[in-house]
Amino acid sequence: QSPLLLWQLLVGAGLAGAASLILVAIAMGSGSPVVNALTKILAVTLVAEGLLLLGELFGSHPNQDVVRAARLLTGGELRDRFWGGVVAGGIVLPLLLLLGGMGGAAPASLLALAGLWLYESLWVRAGQSLPLS
């Protein structure tokens, strides 16, 4: 129920694709130009994902249920997993690892994938935690 949903899905797909391809490229011993190009894509999609999350959670919402679900994530019982797992562990830490050089590409990719998975899980849980009546 968000006008940002399409953009979140596209950015999430780019993030997951870049992170997965980095792991495959490293496992196959691909040259650093390939991994370097993919890390740039991953960094851009991590920044975009962070901005979209902020827009989604702190922007205007189409109805009161979405407002309540967003509050549950940012300040309710799901806040620790959201701020710690999604924001810190899934966006900020991977970006810092990527800034540290090529050695951080694999752990950054794993953390980015875990953060994306955790966000999707928490967003569904937040929506289902609200009473229907």
C-alpha positions as CSV (number, residue, x, y, z in Angstrom):
1,Q,0.0,0.0,0.0
2,S,2.8,2.4,-0.8
3,P,3.6,4.5,-3.8
4,L,7.3,3.5,-3.2
5,L,6.7,-0.2,-3.5
6,L,7.7,-0.5,-7.2
7,W,11.0,1.4,-6.5
8,Q,11.6,-0.7,-3.4
9,L,11.2,-3.9,-5.4
10,L,13.5,-2.7,-8.2
11,V,16.2,-1.5,-5.8
12,G,15.9,-4.6,-3.8
13,A,16.3,-6.7,-6.9
14,G,19.4,-4.7,-7.9
15,L,20.8,-5.1,-4.5
16,A,20.2,-8.8,-4.3
17,G,21.5,-9.3,-7.8
18,A,24.7,-7.4,-7.3
19,A,25.4,-9.0,-3.9
20,S,24.8,-12.5,-5.3
21,L,26.9,-11.9,-8.3
22,I,29.8,-10.6,-6.2
23,L,29.7,-13.8,-4.2
24,V,29.6,-15.9,-7.4
25,A,32.4,-13.9,-9.0
26,I,34.6,-14.3,-6.0
27,A,33.9,-18.0,-5.7
28,M,34.7,-18.4,-9.4
29,G,37.9,-16.4,-9.2
30,S,36.7,-13.7,-11.6
31,G,39.0,-10.7,-12.0
32,S,38.8,-7.7,-9.8
33,P,37.3,-5.5,-12.5
34,V,34.2,-7.6,-12.4
35,V,34.0,-7.5,-8.6
36,N,34.9,-3.8,-8.6
37,A,32.0,-2.9,-11.0
38,L,29.6,-5.0,-8.9
39,T,30.6,-3.4,-5.7
40,K,29.9,0.0,-7.1
41,I,26.4,-1.2,-8.1
42,L,25.9,-2.7,-4.6
43,A,27.0,0.5,-2.9
44,V,24.6,2.6,-5.0
45,T,21.7,0.2,-4.3
46,L,22.5,0.2,-0.6
47,V,22.3,4.0,-0.5
48,A,19.0,3.9,-2.6
49,E,17.6,1.2,-0.3
50,G,18.4,3.3,2.8
51,L,16.7,6.4,1.3
52,L,13.7,4.4,0.2
53,L,13.4,2.9,3.7
54,L,13.5,6.4,5.2
55,G,10.9,7.6,2.8
56,E,8.7,4.6,3.3
57,L,8.8,4.7,7.1
58,F,8.8,8.4,7.8
59,G,6.9,9.8,4.8
60,S,3.2,10.1,4.4
61,H,1.1,6.9,4.3
62,P,-2.1,6.1,2.4
63,N,-4.0,4.9,5.5
64,Q,-3.7,4.5,9.3
65,D,-2.8,0.8,9.2
66,V,0.4,1.6,7.3
67,V,1.2,4.4,9.8
68,R,0.8,1.9,12.7
69,A,2.9,-0.7,10.9
70,A,5.7,1.8,10.3
71,R,5.6,2.9,13.9
72,L,5.8,-0.7,15.0
73,L,9.0,-1.1,13.0
74,T,10.7,2.2,14.0
75,G,9.6,2.5,17.6
76,G,7.6,-0.6,18.6
77,E,8.6,-4.2,19.5
78,L,10.3,-4.7,16.1
79,R,12.6,-1.6,16.5
80,D,15.7,-3.4,17.7
81,R,15.7,-5.9,14.8
82,F,14.9,-3.1,12.4
83,W,17.5,-0.5,13.5
84,G,20.2,-3.1,14.4
85,G,19.7,-5.7,11.8
86,V,18.3,-3.9,8.8
87,V,19.8,-0.4,9.1
88,A,23.0,-0.9,10.9
89,G,23.8,-4.5,9.9
90,G,22.2,-4.6,6.4
91,I,23.0,-1.1,5.1
92,V,25.5,0.9,7.1
93,L,28.0,-1.9,7.9
94,P,28.0,-3.2,4.3
95,L,28.7,0.3,3.0
96,L,31.6,0.7,5.4
97,L,33.0,-2.6,4.4
98,L,32.8,-1.6,0.7
99,L,34.6,1.6,1.5
100,G,37.4,-0.5,3.1
101,G,38.3,-2.1,-0.2
102,M,37.8,-5.3,-2.2
103,G,38.4,-7.5,0.8
104,G,35.1,-6.4,2.3
105,A,33.0,-7.2,-0.8
106,A,32.0,-10.8,0.3
107,P,31.0,-9.9,3.9
108,A,29.3,-6.8,2.7
109,S,27.3,-8.8,0.2
110,L,26.3,-11.4,2.8
111,L,25.2,-8.7,5.2
112,A,23.3,-6.8,2.5
113,L,21.4,-9.9,1.6
114,A,20.6,-10.7,5.2
115,G,19.5,-7.1,5.8
116,L,17.2,-7.2,2.8
117,W,15.7,-10.5,3.9
118,L,15.2,-9.2,7.5
119,Y,13.5,-6.1,6.3
120,E,11.0,-8.0,4.1
121,S,10.3,-10.3,7.0
122,L,9.8,-7.5,9.5
123,W,7.6,-5.5,7.2
124,V,5.3,-8.4,6.7
125,R,5.3,-9.2,10.4
126,A,4.6,-5.5,11.2
127,G,1.5,-5.5,8.9
128,Q,0.3,-8.8,10.3
129,S,0.7,-7.8,13.9
130,L,-2.0,-5.1,13.7
131,P,-5.5,-6.0,14.8
132,L,-8.0,-6.2,11.9
133,S,-10.9,-4.5,13.7
